[in-house]
Amino acid sequence: MKRLTPDQIKPGRSYRLMPRYSYIPGLRLIRRVEVIDNGNVVVLVNGKEVRMPVRDFAALAVEEVE
């Protein structure tokens, strides 16, 4: 499955994420990028802000969703 590149990740958009290694086959998450700040994306997970490098987020993202 093709992964997105860091330049394809944009704030305000949602992405389907597929972890490379998962104990649950077919696990797919959807996360909305709130902002990109100093090379990090900010997403909300269970109401809490989580920051991670854009390149790491892009490595998990497989497609943009509406």
N, C-alpha and C positions, 0 to 999 in steps of 0.2 A: 504494500500500500504506500502510495506516494505521500511524503511529508511536505508541509509548507516550509517556505524559507522565512528567515526573520524579517525581511523587507515586506512580506505579504501580511504580516500581523499588524492590524490597525485598531486603535482605541474605539470603543463603542460597538464593536462587532463581536459576534459569538462564533466559537470554533468547537468542532467535535474533536475530542482528544482521544487518542488510543495509546495507553502506556505500552512500551516495548515489551515489558515483562509483567504479566498479571496472573494472579492465582485464579482469577475468574475469567474463563474463556469468553471472548467477545465483549468484555467490559469496555464501554465507551461513555465518556463524560462530555458534557457540553459546558463550556465556561465562557463568560462574557468578559472581554478585556475592558476594564474601567478606564485606565490610563496607562500610558507608557512614560516612565519617569527614570531618567538617568540609565537607560539601557535595560530597565526592568519592567515587566508587565505587572499590573496590579489587578487581581481577580478576587471576587468574593467567594469564599467557601464556608458554607454554614454561617453566613452573616459576618465573617471575619475577613479582613484584608490579608491576602497572601501575595507576596512578591517573589518573582523568580526572573532570571535573565531571559530576555526575549529569545535568544538562541535556544535555550532549554525548552521554553514553551513551544516554539516552532517545531522542535524535534518531536513533540507529542501531537501536534495539530495535524489532522489529515484532511479537513475541509472546513470552509466557512459555512455557517448555517444561518438561516433567516430567523 
